[in-house]
Amino acid sequence: MADNATKSMDDIMALCKRRGFIFQASEIYGGINGFWDYGPLGAQLKKNLRDAWWTDVVMLGAGGQMGPDGKPVEIVPLDSCIIQNPKVWEASGHVGGFNDPMVTDKSTPDGRRFRADHLQGIYRYSDPLKRTTDTIDTAGGEPTLKMHSEVAIPNATVIASGPDEAVSLLESDKSLQKIVGIKSIGKTGYSEGYQFGVLVMADFGKGPEKALITTTNLALRFYPDLVPSPFTGKIGGLSEPRAFNLMNHTFTGAVFNEDNKVYLRPETAQGIFINFKNVVDSTRVALPFGIAQTGKAFRNEVTPRNFTFRSREFEQMEIEFFCHPDDSKAWYVFWRDWRMAWWQGIGLEGENLILREHDEGELAHYAKEGAGTSDIEYKFPFTAPGYGELEGIADRTDFDLKQHQEHSKKKMEYHDKTRGELAKNGQPKGEWYLPHVIEPSAGLDRGVLAILCEAYTPDPDRASGVYMKFHPRISPIKAAVFPLVKKDGMPEIAEPLFAELRKRFGHLGTIEYDEKQSIGKRYARMDEAGCPFCFTIDSETLTDQTVTVRDRDTLEQSRLAIDQVGDFLAGKLGV
């Protein structure tokens, strides 16, 4: 497995364009920022990933695993609308609180905008500052916070864009007597808006003492008069940050006014929550169970970037798993571990994939203290040596159902006939409660991007210079059939084999047939497309009815009876 830190994102993007994985949307008109189209190979790759998720999550119920209750996991599907009643988004908090801090560059003719928390500029902590203190161990060389408490810092001012700049600035701050060391916190660093920490020796009115100062427990303020524009490099042209709602809106009906204003959904989850009672009332499902769906979502990102990683139109794969509040912790652990294993099982493994638990400073608005939240993160070339979120697993508690119950005035409680006090006949009387929800929410487009980055394998010894090492289950092209030359009866043997494989495996992906150019160039094309196996009809086939099998990863070539090709491929594809 190649280290993603050494891979060139420009090279990966170039291959995606050249081989038809991903194109810029509306490219012939100059494109449109934050939108991408999937070409023939990319569309099939995306479908294969979506199908793998759907099969394993919905059809097999978490891959056929037994849940923590010792029973099969039950998941039912849903397909909800992109546009819902606007009250859905008021209840969920998206209308009032789904915002990013936006800064405008007033010195540019078109007033360019970007997210303040993505700027590698200068920030100052606002008063009153707080510090974490008590026990900090530096005996091992690296500072370690052993106990946590917070108190106000009356005599400290910190201006920094990150750990390195914090060092020089803290050295000149008279209220901070000595810098002990730096301890980084979070994911990929301050340029992504994540936390960093500075361990300092500070005078807080009682003499010098150690403190770990972090953005986790400090109010962070943006100072536009100290920050150069990322477009012009000049200071003084940036506006103060203002809240920018990420939802895209449109209008329904004949009149375009506020009464007919609706939103394109920013997530698929709310469609599941508002249909919870419909699913319970129309099926025989009983808690614990999950509802799953895939679909488009839209966010009006201030600064879409990093290829398809942060787009304005994207697709999600989400599960909302409903359970009794007492069982939520066990189900959270179950889904967290299984989802990590699932990504590993389709080719994302090794040090490029990590599972990171959130600390309390990162908890979302719907998560109560002590509720589990974690991210499955992947080391993309543009985040290396750090990581970017691929999937989040969160205990959403009963937040969403409670919000929709309060706003809609519709009862969302579940009647559990297996719980409650026992009646005289020894059977439970039943219990009414709002279920807790465990949400594994994955980005389909980010998953495709991670698979592309993982598969991209430079190899200077190959004619193509690179090959795409897709897991056979995900590979858009499952196999290729080649007659060595377009004569001597070889096409007459290759074409029936191609037809047989296409009929048997065409629902899983493309079966390629190519008789043009040299066999070496055809192999090179398949390497760039990620085709795992090529079957070549050659002169030996004419005499012994065997074909040459070429393995993409090892480059080994072996002979196989032509009537065994189908079973051989079925075994490799796991079908």
C-alpha positions as CSV (number, residue, x, y, z in Angstrom):
1,M,0.0,0.0,0.0
2,A,1.5,3.3,-1.1
3,D,1.6,6.2,1.4
4,N,-1.0,8.7,0.5
5,A,1.3,11.5,1.6
6,T,3.5,10.8,-1.4
7,K,0.6,10.6,-3.9
8,S,-0.1,13.6,-6.1
9,M,-3.7,14.8,-6.0
10,D,-3.1,16.5,-9.4
11,D,-2.1,13.2,-10.9
12,I,-5.2,11.4,-9.5
13,M,-7.5,14.1,-10.8
14,A,-5.8,13.9,-14.2
15,L,-6.4,10.2,-14.4
16,C,-10.0,10.6,-13.3
17,K,-10.5,13.0,-16.2
18,R,-8.5,11.0,-18.8
19,R,-10.2,7.7,-18.0
20,G,-13.7,8.9,-17.4
21,F,-14.1,8.6,-13.7
22,I,-15.0,12.2,-12.8
23,F,-15.6,15.4,-14.9
24,Q,-16.1,19.0,-13.9
25,A,-19.8,19.7,-14.2
26,S,-20.7,22.0,-17.1
27,E,-17.1,21.9,-18.2
28,I,-17.8,23.2,-21.7
29,Y,-19.2,26.3,-20.2
30,G,-16.3,26.8,-17.8
31,G,-17.6,24.6,-15.0
32,I,-19.5,25.4,-11.8
33,N,-17.7,25.4,-8.5
34,G,-18.7,22.6,-6.2
35,F,-20.4,20.3,-8.7
36,W,-19.0,17.2,-10.4
37,D,-20.2,14.7,-12.9
38,Y,-19.3,11.0,-12.9
39,G,-18.2,9.5,-16.2
40,P,-18.7,5.9,-17.4
41,L,-16.1,4.4,-15.1
42,G,-16.9,6.7,-12.2
43,A,-20.7,6.1,-12.4
44,Q,-20.2,2.4,-12.3
45,L,-17.6,2.7,-9.4
46,K,-20.1,4.8,-7.5
47,K,-22.9,2.4,-8.2
48,N,-20.8,-0.6,-7.0
49,L,-20.0,1.2,-3.7
50,R,-23.6,2.1,-3.2
51,D,-24.8,-1.4,-4.0
52,A,-22.2,-2.9,-1.7
53,W,-23.5,-0.7,1.1
54,W,-27.1,-1.4,0.3
55,T,-26.6,-5.2,0.1
56,D,-24.6,-5.4,3.4
57,V,-26.6,-2.9,5.4
58,V,-30.2,-3.4,4.2
59,M,-30.4,-6.8,2.6
60,L,-28.1,-8.7,4.9
61,G,-28.7,-6.6,8.1
62,A,-25.2,-5.3,9.0
63,G,-23.6,-8.1,7.0
64,G,-25.5,-10.8,8.7
65,Q,-24.0,-10.0,12.1
66,M,-25.8,-10.7,15.3
67,G,-26.5,-7.5,17.3
68,P,-25.5,-7.0,20.9
69,D,-28.9,-8.5,21.9
70,G,-27.9,-11.7,20.2
71,K,-30.5,-11.4,17.4
72,P,-30.2,-10.6,13.7
73,V,-30.0,-6.9,12.9
74,E,-33.2,-5.7,11.1
75,I,-32.9,-2.8,8.6
76,V,-35.7,-1.5,6.3
77,P,-35.2,0.8,3.4
78,L,-36.7,4.2,2.7
79,D,-36.5,6.7,-0.2
80,S,-37.7,10.2,1.0
81,C,-38.1,13.4,-1.0
82,I,-35.3,15.9,-1.5
83,I,-37.9,18.7,-0.8
84,Q,-39.9,18.5,2.4
85,N,-42.2,20.9,4.3
86,P,-39.9,23.8,5.5
87,K,-41.1,23.1,9.0
88,V,-39.0,20.0,9.0
89,W,-35.9,22.1,8.8
90,E,-37.1,24.5,11.4
91,A,-37.7,21.6,13.8
92,S,-34.3,20.0,13.1
93,G,-32.5,23.3,13.7
94,H,-31.1,23.7,10.2
95,V,-33.0,27.0,9.5
96,G,-31.8,28.7,12.6
97,G,-28.4,27.1,13.2
98,F,-26.9,25.5,10.1
99,N,-24.4,28.2,9.5
100,D,-20.7,28.7,8.6
101,P,-18.7,31.9,9.4
102,M,-18.3,33.6,6.0
103,V,-15.8,36.4,5.3
104,T,-15.9,38.7,2.2
105,D,-12.8,40.1,0.5
106,K,-13.9,43.6,-0.2
107,S,-10.8,44.4,-2.1
108,T,-11.8,42.0,-5.0
109,P,-14.1,43.3,-7.8
110,D,-16.5,40.4,-7.3
111,G,-16.4,40.3,-3.5
112,R,-15.0,36.8,-3.2
113,R,-16.0,34.8,-0.1
114,F,-14.6,32.0,1.9
115,R,-15.0,30.4,5.3
116,A,-13.2,32.2,8.1
117,D,-12.4,28.9,9.9
118,H,-10.6,27.6,6.8
119,L,-8.2,30.7,6.7
120,Q,-4.6,30.2,7.7
121,G,-4.6,33.6,9.2
122,I,-4.3,35.1,12.7
123,Y,-6.9,34.6,15.4
124,R,-7.1,36.0,18.9
125,Y,-8.7,34.3,21.9
126,S,-11.4,36.6,23.3
127,D,-11.6,37.6,26.9
128,P,-12.0,36.0,29.4
129,L,-9.5,33.3,28.5
130,K,-9.8,29.9,30.1
131,R,-7.1,27.3,30.7
132,T,-7.0,23.6,31.4
133,T,-4.8,22.9,34.4
134,D,-4.1,20.7,37.4
135,T,-1.8,17.9,36.5
136,I,0.4,18.1,33.4
137,D,3.1,15.5,33.1
138,T,6.3,16.4,31.0
139,A,8.6,13.7,32.4
140,G,8.3,11.6,29.2
141,G,9.3,14.5,27.0
142,E,5.8,15.1,25.5
143,P,3.4,17.1,27.7
144,T,0.4,15.1,28.8
145,L,-2.7,16.4,30.4
146,K,-3.6,14.0,33.2
147,M,-6.4,15.9,34.9
148,H,-8.8,18.5,33.5
149,S,-10.3,21.7,35.0
150,E,-11.0,25.2,33.7
151,V,-10.4,28.6,35.3
152,A,-10.3,32.1,34.0
153,I,-7.0,33.6,32.9
154,P,-7.0,37.3,33.8
155,N,-3.6,38.3,32.4
156,A,-3.2,36.4,29.1
157,T,-3.5,37.4,25.4
158,V,-2.8,34.9,22.7
159,I,-2.6,35.7,19.0
160,A,-1.8,32.7,16.7
161,S,-2.7,31.0,13.5
162,G,-1.3,27.7,14.7
163,P,1.3,26.0,17.0
164,D,4.3,27.4,15.2
165,E,3.2,31.0,15.3
166,A,1.9,30.6,18.8
167,V,5.5,29.8,20.0
168,S,6.9,33.1,18.8
169,L,4.0,35.2,19.9
170,L,3.8,33.6,23.3
171,E,7.5,34.2,23.9
172,S,6.9,37.9,23.5
173,D,3.8,37.9,25.8
174,K,4.7,39.3,29.2
175,S,1.9,37.5,31.0
176,L,3.3,34.1,29.8
177,Q,6.7,33.5,31.5
178,K,8.0,30.4,29.7
179,I,6.9,28.0,26.9
180,V,7.1,24.4,28.1
181,G,6.2,22.8,24.8
182,I,3.5,22.3,22.2
183,K,0.8,19.6,22.2
184,S,-1.3,19.3,19.0
185,I,-4.9,18.3,19.4
186,G,-7.5,17.3,16.8
187,K,-7.4,16.1,13.2
188,T,-5.4,17.9,10.5
189,G,-4.4,21.1,12.1
190,Y,-5.6,24.7,12.4
191,S,-5.9,25.4,8.7
192,E,-9.0,23.1,8.7
193,G,-10.5,24.9,11.7
194,Y,-9.6,22.1,14.2
195,Q,-8.2,22.4,17.6
196,F,-4.6,23.0,18.6
197,G,-3.1,23.4,22.0
198,V,-0.2,25.3,23.5
199,L,1.4,24.2,26.8
200,V,2.8,27.3,28.5
201,M,4.2,28.5,31.8
202,A,1.9,31.4,32.7
203,D,1.6,33.9,35.6
204,F,-2.1,33.9,36.6
205,G,-1.6,36.1,39.6
206,K,-0.2,33.4,41.9
207,G,3.2,33.0,40.3
208,P,4.2,30.9,37.3
209,E,2.3,27.7,36.7
210,K,1.7,25.3,33.8
211,A,-1.4,25.5,31.6
212,L,-2.6,23.9,28.4
213,I,-4.4,26.5,26.4
214,T,-6.6,25.1,23.5
215,T,-9.3,26.2,21.2
216,T,-11.5,23.5,22.6
217,N,-12.2,25.6,25.7
218,L,-11.5,29.1,24.4
219,A,-13.7,31.5,22.5
220,L,-12.1,32.1,19.1
221,R,-12.4,35.4,17.5
222,F,-11.3,36.4,14.0
223,Y,-9.4,39.6,13.5
224,P,-9.7,40.8,9.8
225,D,-7.3,43.7,10.3
226,L,-4.5,41.2,11.0
227,V,-5.2,38.7,8.2
228,P,-4.0,38.9,4.6
229,S,-6.4,38.1,1.8
230,P,-5.9,34.7,0.3
231,F,-6.6,36.2,-3.1
232,T,-4.6,39.5,-3.0
233,G,-2.2,39.0,-0.1
234,K,-3.2,42.4,1.2
235,I,-4.2,43.2,4.8
236,G,-7.3,45.3,5.6
237,G,-9.7,44.2,2.9
238,L,-11.6,41.4,4.8
239,S,-15.0,41.8,6.4
240,E,-16.0,40.6,9.8
241,P,-17.3,37.0,9.7
242,R,-21.1,36.7,9.4
243,A,-23.3,33.6,9.7
244,F,-24.0,32.0,6.3
245,N,-26.8,29.4,6.1
246,L,-25.7,26.4,4.1
247,M,-29.1,25.4,2.8
248,N,-30.1,25.9,-0.8
249,H,-33.6,27.2,-1.3
250,T,-36.0,27.3,-4.2
251,F,-39.8,27.9,-4.6
252,T,-42.8,25.7,-5.3
253,G,-45.9,26.8,-7.0
254,A,-46.7,29.7,-9.4
255,V,-45.7,32.5,-7.0
256,F,-42.1,33.0,-5.9
257,N,-42.5,34.4,-2.4
258,E,-41.6,33.5,1.2
259,D,-44.8,31.6,1.6
260,N,-43.7,29.2,-1.2
261,K,-40.0,29.0,-0.2
262,V,-38.7,25.5,0.3
263,Y,-35.2,24.0,0.9
264,L,-33.1,21.3,-0.8
265,R,-32.3,18.9,2.0
266,P,-28.9,19.3,3.5
267,E,-29.0,15.7,4.8
268,T,-31.1,12.6,4.3
269,A,-31.5,11.8,8.0
270,Q,-34.6,14.0,8.6
271,G,-36.6,12.2,5.9
272,I,-36.1,9.1,8.0
273,F,-37.1,10.7,11.3
274,I,-40.3,12.2,10.0
275,N,-41.3,8.8,8.6
276,F,-40.5,6.8,11.7
277,K,-44.1,6.4,12.8
278,N,-45.2,5.6,9.2
279,V,-42.7,2.8,9.0
280,V,-43.7,1.4,12.4
281,D,-47.4,1.6,11.6
282,S,-47.1,0.1,8.1
283,T,-44.7,-2.8,8.8
284,R,-44.1,-5.5,11.4
285,V,-40.8,-4.1,12.5
286,A,-40.1,-3.9,16.2
287,L,-37.4,-2.1,18.2
288,P,-34.5,-2.4,17.9
289,F,-34.5,-1.8,14.1
290,G,-33.0,0.6,11.6
291,I,-34.1,2.6,8.6
292,A,-31.6,3.2,5.8
293,Q,-31.5,5.3,2.7
294,T,-29.1,6.7,0.1
295,G,-29.7,9.9,-1.8
296,K,-28.7,13.4,-2.8
297,A,-28.1,16.2,-0.4
298,F,-27.2,19.8,-1.0
299,R,-25.1,22.3,1.0
300,N,-24.2,25.8,-0.2
301,E,-20.6,25.5,0.9
302,V,-18.8,28.9,1.0
303,T,-15.6,27.4,-0.3
304,P,-16.0,24.0,-2.0
305,R,-12.6,22.4,-2.4
306,N,-10.4,19.4,-2.5
307,F,-11.9,17.8,-5.6
308,T,-15.2,16.1,-4.7
309,F,-14.4,16.0,-0.9
310,R,-16.3,19.2,-0.2
311,S,-19.0,19.7,-2.8
312,R,-22.3,21.5,-3.0
313,E,-24.2,18.5,-4.3
314,F,-23.3,15.1,-2.9
315,E,-24.8,11.7,-2.0
316,Q,-25.2,10.2,1.5
317,M,-25.6,6.6,2.8
318,E,-27.3,6.9,6.1
319,I,-28.7,4.5,8.8
320,E,-30.9,5.7,11.6
321,F,-31.0,2.8,14.1
322,F,-33.8,3.1,16.8
323,C,-33.4,1.4,20.1
324,H,-34.3,1.6,23.8
325,P,-32.3,4.3,25.6
326,D,-30.8,1.7,27.9
327,D,-29.4,-0.1,24.9
328,S,-28.0,2.8,23.0
329,K,-24.4,2.5,24.2
330,A,-24.2,-1.2,23.2
331,W,-25.6,-0.4,19.8
332,Y,-23.3,2.5,19.3
333,V,-20.3,0.3,19.9
334,F,-21.7,-2.3,17.6
335,W,-22.3,0.1,14.7
336,R,-19.0,1.9,15.2
337,D,-16.9,-1.3,15.0
338,W,-18.9,-2.9,12.2
339,R,-18.8,0.2,10.0
340,M,-15.0,0.5,10.5
341,A,-14.6,-3.2,9.5
342,W,-16.9,-2.7,6.5
343,W,-14.6,0.0,5.0
344,Q,-11.6,-2.2,5.6
345,G,-13.4,-5.0,3.9
346,I,-13.7,-3.1,0.6
347,G,-10.1,-2.1,0.4
348,L,-9.5,0.9,2.8
349,E,-7.1,-0.5,5.3
350,G,-3.8,0.0,7.0
351,E,-2.6,3.4,8.3
352,N,-4.7,5.4,5.8
353,L,-7.9,4.6,7.7
354,I,-8.5,5.4,11.4
355,L,-11.4,5.4,13.9
356,R,-11.4,8.5,16.0
357,E,-13.6,9.0,19.1
358,H,-14.7,12.6,19.6
359,D,-13.9,14.4,22.8
360,E,-16.6,16.3,24.7
361,G,-15.6,19.6,23.1
362,E,-16.6,18.2,19.7
363,L,-20.1,16.8,20.5
364,A,-22.8,17.9,18.1
365,H,-25.9,19.7,19.3
366,Y,-28.0,16.5,19.3
367,A,-25.5,14.5,21.5
368,K,-25.8,14.6,25.3
369,E,-22.7,14.4,27.5
370,G,-21.4,10.8,27.5
371,A,-23.1,9.9,24.2
372,G,-20.8,8.2,21.8
373,T,-19.6,10.0,18.7
374,S,-16.8,8.9,16.4
375,D,-15.5,9.4,12.9
376,I,-14.1,7.0,10.5
377,E,-11.4,9.1,8.8
378,Y,-9.2,8.6,5.8
379,K,-5.8,10.0,5.0
380,F,-6.4,11.8,1.7
381,P,-3.4,13.2,-0.2
382,F,-4.7,16.7,0.5
383,T,-5.1,16.1,4.2
384,A,-1.9,14.1,4.8
385,P,-0.4,13.6,7.3
386,G,-3.8,14.3,8.8
387,Y,-7.2,12.8,8.0
388,G,-10.6,13.8,6.6
389,E,-14.0,12.5,7.7
390,L,-15.4,9.6,5.7
391,E,-18.2,8.5,8.0
392,G,-19.6,9.6,11.3
393,I,-21.2,7.3,13.9
394,A,-23.2,9.2,16.5
395,D,-25.6,8.5,19.3
396,R,-28.2,11.2,18.5
397,T,-30.2,10.3,21.6
398,D,-33.9,11.1,21.3
399,F,-33.1,14.7,20.0
400,D,-34.6,14.5,16.5
401,L,-37.8,12.5,17.4
402,K,-38.4,14.9,20.3
403,Q,-38.0,18.0,18.1
404,H,-40.4,16.7,15.5
405,Q,-42.9,15.6,18.2
406,E,-42.8,19.1,19.7
407,H,-43.0,21.0,16.4
408,S,-45.6,18.8,14.6
409,K,-47.7,18.0,17.7
410,K,-47.7,14.4,16.5
411,K,-46.8,11.6,19.0
412,M,-43.5,10.0,18.0
413,E,-43.3,7.7,21.0
414,Y,-43.0,3.9,20.5
415,H,-45.0,1.4,22.4
416,D,-42.8,-1.5,23.3
417,K,-44.9,-4.5,24.3
418,T,-41.8,-6.4,25.5
419,R,-41.1,-4.0,28.4
420,G,-42.8,-2.5,31.4
421,E,-44.3,-4.0,34.6
422,L,-45.7,-7.5,34.6
423,A,-49.4,-7.9,34.5
424,K,-51.2,-10.6,36.6
425,N,-50.8,-13.0,33.7
426,G,-47.0,-12.6,33.8
427,Q,-46.8,-10.7,30.6
428,P,-45.3,-7.1,30.3
429,K,-47.8,-4.3,30.3
430,G,-45.7,-2.4,27.7
431,E,-43.7,0.8,27.9
432,W,-44.0,4.1,25.9
433,Y,-40.8,5.9,25.2
434,L,-39.0,8.0,22.6
435,P,-36.3,5.7,21.1
436,H,-32.7,6.7,21.0
437,V,-31.0,6.7,17.6
438,I,-27.6,5.6,16.5
439,E,-26.6,7.1,13.2
440,P,-23.9,5.8,11.0
441,S,-23.8,8.4,8.2
442,A,-21.4,8.0,5.3
443,G,-20.6,10.2,2.4
444,L,-20.9,8.2,-0.9
445,D,-18.9,10.7,-2.9
446,R,-16.2,10.8,-0.2
447,G,-16.2,7.0,-0.2
448,V,-15.6,7.0,-4.0
449,L,-12.8,9.6,-3.6
450,A,-11.2,7.6,-0.8
451,I,-11.3,4.4,-3.0
452,L,-9.8,6.3,-5.9
453,C,-7.0,7.6,-3.8
454,E,-6.3,4.3,-2.2
455,A,-6.4,2.4,-5.5
456,Y,-4.0,4.9,-7.3
457,T,-0.7,3.0,-7.4
458,P,2.2,4.4,-9.3
459,D,4.4,1.8,-10.9
460,P,7.1,3.0,-13.2
461,D,7.8,-0.5,-14.5
462,R,4.4,-0.7,-16.2
463,A,3.6,0.8,-19.6
464,S,0.8,2.8,-18.0
465,G,3.0,4.1,-15.2
466,V,0.2,3.5,-12.8
467,Y,-2.6,1.1,-12.0
468,M,-5.8,1.3,-10.0
469,K,-5.8,-1.4,-7.3
470,F,-9.6,-1.6,-6.7
471,H,-11.1,-4.3,-4.6
472,P,-12.7,-6.7,-7.1
473,R,-16.1,-6.1,-5.6
474,I,-15.9,-2.4,-6.2
475,S,-14.0,-2.3,-9.5
476,P,-16.1,-0.8,-12.3
477,I,-14.7,-3.2,-14.8
478,K,-14.8,-6.8,-13.6
479,A,-13.0,-8.5,-16.4
480,A,-11.7,-8.0,-20.0
481,V,-11.7,-10.4,-22.9
482,F,-9.1,-9.9,-25.6
483,P,-8.3,-11.8,-28.8
484,L,-4.6,-11.6,-29.2
485,V,-5.0,-10.6,-32.8
486,K,-8.0,-9.8,-34.9
487,K,-7.6,-12.9,-37.1
488,D,-6.8,-16.6,-37.1
489,G,-10.2,-17.4,-35.6
490,M,-9.4,-15.8,-32.3
491,P,-12.3,-13.2,-32.3
492,E,-14.7,-16.1,-33.0
493,I,-13.6,-17.7,-29.7
494,A,-13.3,-14.5,-27.7
495,E,-16.8,-13.1,-28.6
496,P,-18.8,-16.0,-27.2
497,L,-16.6,-15.9,-24.0
498,F,-17.3,-12.2,-23.7
499,A,-21.1,-12.8,-24.2
500,E,-21.1,-15.5,-21.5
501,L,-19.3,-13.4,-18.9
502,R,-21.4,-10.4,-19.7
503,K,-24.6,-12.3,-19.2
504,R,-23.4,-13.9,-15.9
505,F,-21.6,-10.9,-14.4
506,G,-22.9,-7.8,-16.2
507,H,-25.1,-6.8,-13.3
508,L,-22.0,-6.4,-11.1
509,G,-20.0,-4.2,-13.5
510,T,-18.6,-3.9,-17.0
511,I,-17.1,-6.8,-18.9
512,E,-14.8,-5.3,-21.5
513,Y,-14.1,-6.5,-25.0
514,D,-11.2,-5.0,-27.0
515,E,-9.4,-6.2,-30.1
516,K,-7.7,-3.0,-31.1
517,Q,-4.0,-2.1,-30.8
518,S,-1.3,-4.2,-29.2
519,I,-2.0,-6.5,-26.3
520,G,0.4,-4.4,-24.2
521,K,-1.5,-1.2,-24.8
522,R,-4.8,-3.0,-24.0
523,Y,-3.3,-4.2,-20.7
524,A,-2.1,-0.7,-19.9
525,R,-5.6,0.7,-20.5
526,M,-7.1,-1.9,-18.1
527,D,-4.5,-1.2,-15.5
528,E,-5.5,2.5,-15.5
529,A,-9.2,1.5,-15.3
530,G,-8.5,-0.9,-12.5
531,C,-9.7,-4.1,-14.2
532,P,-8.6,-7.0,-12.0
533,F,-8.5,-9.8,-14.6
534,C,-7.8,-10.0,-18.3
535,F,-8.5,-13.2,-20.4
536,T,-6.6,-13.4,-23.6
537,I,-7.4,-15.8,-26.5
538,D,-4.1,-16.6,-28.2
539,S,-2.6,-19.3,-30.5
540,E,-2.6,-21.9,-27.7
541,T,-6.3,-21.4,-27.3
542,L,-6.8,-22.7,-30.8
543,T,-5.1,-26.0,-29.9
544,D,-5.9,-26.7,-26.2
545,Q,-8.9,-24.5,-25.4
546,T,-7.1,-22.6,-22.6
547,V,-6.8,-18.9,-22.2
548,T,-4.2,-16.6,-20.6
549,V,-5.3,-15.1,-17.3
550,R,-3.5,-11.9,-16.3
551,D,-3.7,-10.7,-12.7
552,R,-3.7,-6.9,-12.4
553,D,-1.9,-6.7,-9.1
554,T,0.8,-9.3,-9.5
555,L,1.1,-9.2,-13.3
556,E,1.3,-13.0,-13.2
557,Q,0.0,-14.8,-16.2
558,S,-1.4,-18.4,-16.1
559,R,-3.4,-20.8,-18.3
560,L,-7.0,-21.7,-17.6
561,A,-9.4,-23.9,-19.5
562,I,-11.9,-21.6,-21.3
563,D,-14.9,-23.4,-19.8
564,Q,-13.6,-22.7,-16.3
565,V,-13.3,-18.9,-16.8
566,G,-16.8,-18.1,-15.5
567,D,-16.3,-20.1,-12.2
568,F,-12.9,-18.7,-11.8
569,L,-14.2,-15.1,-12.0
570,A,-17.1,-15.9,-9.7
571,G,-14.7,-17.1,-7.1
572,K,-12.6,-14.0,-7.3
573,L,-15.6,-11.7,-7.2
574,G,-17.1,-13.6,-4.3
575,V,-20.4,-14.4,-6.0
